[in-house]
Amino acid sequence: MMSDLNTAGRRTDNTTIVDSMTRATYALGYNLAIEYLADYEKTWMLDSFRALNDRVLMPAGRPLTEWVFLEVHAEGEAEHAAIGHAAVAAFVPADAEGELRRAMMDHDRDFAAFYNAMADMLEM
């Protein structure tokens, strides 16, 4: 991921020069993908933990009552995504849309293995 951000996703032999606007556009696109996905992830996690609490922990006499960390993250992620979108709209030229899309698809590629592993764990 860090090498993607430093090279705007171009895996090179360090002979390709990527200008600062392209690197910034790529970084904003990559971050935008993170923020949009985080909104769904955190909301899903909070709902899942609440269901686990109701279905398993409370009946076992071990209820969890503190959700502050997860609640703050779940409730704030939509705003983070909106701020990220506003930053992209304000700073990235319209002709760089392809670079934004590439960055977002690279994010999806980078995290696909993680998400697939998590899904496999849930299916067990």
C-alpha positions, 0 to 999 in steps of 0.5 A: 500500500505505501509503495502504491501511494508513493508511486501513484500505484505504478510498480516500476524500477524507480526510473518512471517519474510520477509528478506530484499532482498524479501522486496526490490524486492517487492518494486522495482516490485511495483514501476515498475508497477507504472512507466509503468502505469504512462507513459500511464496515463500522456500521456492520461491525456495530450491528454484528456486535450488538446482535452477538451481545443480545444472542450470546453474551447477555443470555450467558450473563456476560453482557457488553455495555460499552460500545463507545469506540465502535459507536463513535467510529460507526456514526462518524464514518459517513461524515468522513466519506463526505469530507473525502468526497469534498476534498476530491471534488475540490482538489482533483482536476476533472481530467484526472478521473481515470487516476482516481478510479485506478486508485480506488480499484487498487485499494479494492485489490489490496484489501481483497485478500483480507476481506476474503479471509474474514468472510472465510472465518465467518463461514466456519 
